[in-house]
Amino acid sequence: MECENFECKSLLENAKELKILHVRDEKSEDGLIIDVFYSAFKKVCTTQSVNEALDMFKSNFYDIIMVDTHIGNDSGIELISKIKSIANKKSVVAIGVDKCSNDLITLINIGIEGYIILPTSENELIKILNRICLNVTEYNMLTQFSTLLEKSYDEISQQKNKLNQLLIEKIGSDAMSITEQLHVVNVPKKEVVKISAKDFVAKLPNYLVNTIEELSDNIADIEEKLNILVASPTLLNAQKTSLSFTDFTTNLEQFEEFSDLALAIQKIVHIFEHINLNGDFNIYFEIFGVISDEFRNWFDSIFLASSLQDIHELDESIIANCMMIESIFGQNSTTHVNNEAIEFF
């Protein structure tokens, strides 16, 4: 398959990691379809048996199932119906020769994702496949994000418990006196407006485009500095880590919607810049590891995938982590710190 137009190149990009199962009639004149399948997809599995196809589907993962409507004496439509009853969200594409039959009405009611009518042109076939592959790729991405979120929440919950005990052991009864010296005062949390990530990104002014790129760079820098800090927990590396967080919150403050998030993070940075850790900078890594664990997922879910129904779904979790750390110091809300303070560490 030669690719000279955008649609074809797009198909190659969207299908390159996808695996398909092709259930075909041995008498089908589908040479073009087979050529395109093997040129575009990562892996193509084929069978001419309805029973074997069902067994293959149950025992293997396929991103897309391609099924002829008639396979010898068997019905491909019945196979599609069985597949959909097992996995309703699975992308299934029917291949037939009649666009006006009752078969098509039945398939639409079952919920197929596409219908390829033979004979077809290469351009039309590529167009249909590209649309389906794009939908599958986006669905897979959202599923991965969802799985990552669930995993992150479990890991962060465990880290919170570990961190809570660690702080009590390291700082203990000195916590309240530290906050008194820092002149910590409560600041009421402002009301936030619920807006989807997709709508939020669409309404962003052009001058914030560079700031979005800088936020991504900030997160990468934080990850790098934390890796260095855990390998070499020194005062200098702790200071560099603190500066990375400050740069991140400075850019974050450019977005009015995330001012609470910026304030919560910067408060923790300020507190731990002024605590005497007696040379034990591992605790610094523990603190900022918990806060920053969600940064990358937060950024990707808002600015890249734009998958959140509410842009505050994830930043509320980060703020909660900050509040949890503050609670060790006798505080229970987002706070602001008077910058008259103590020497760095």
Secondary structure, DSSP 8 states (H G I E B T S, - for coil): ----SHHHHHHHHHHTT-EEEEE--TT---HHHHHHHHHH-SEEEEES-HHHHHHHHHHS--SEEEEESEETTEEHHHHHHHHHHH-TTSEEEEEES-SSSHHHHHHHHHT-SEEEESS--HHHHHHHHHHHHHHHHHHHHHHHHHHHHHHHHHHHHHHHHHHHHHHHHHTGGGHHHHHHHTTEEE----------HHHHHHT--GGGHHHHHHHHHHHHHHHHHHHHHHHS--HHHHHHHHHHHHHHHHHHTTSGGGHHHHHHHHHHHHHHHSS--TT-THHHHHHHHHHHTTHHHHHIIIIIS---SSTHHHHHHHHHHHHHHHHTTT--S-EEE-S------
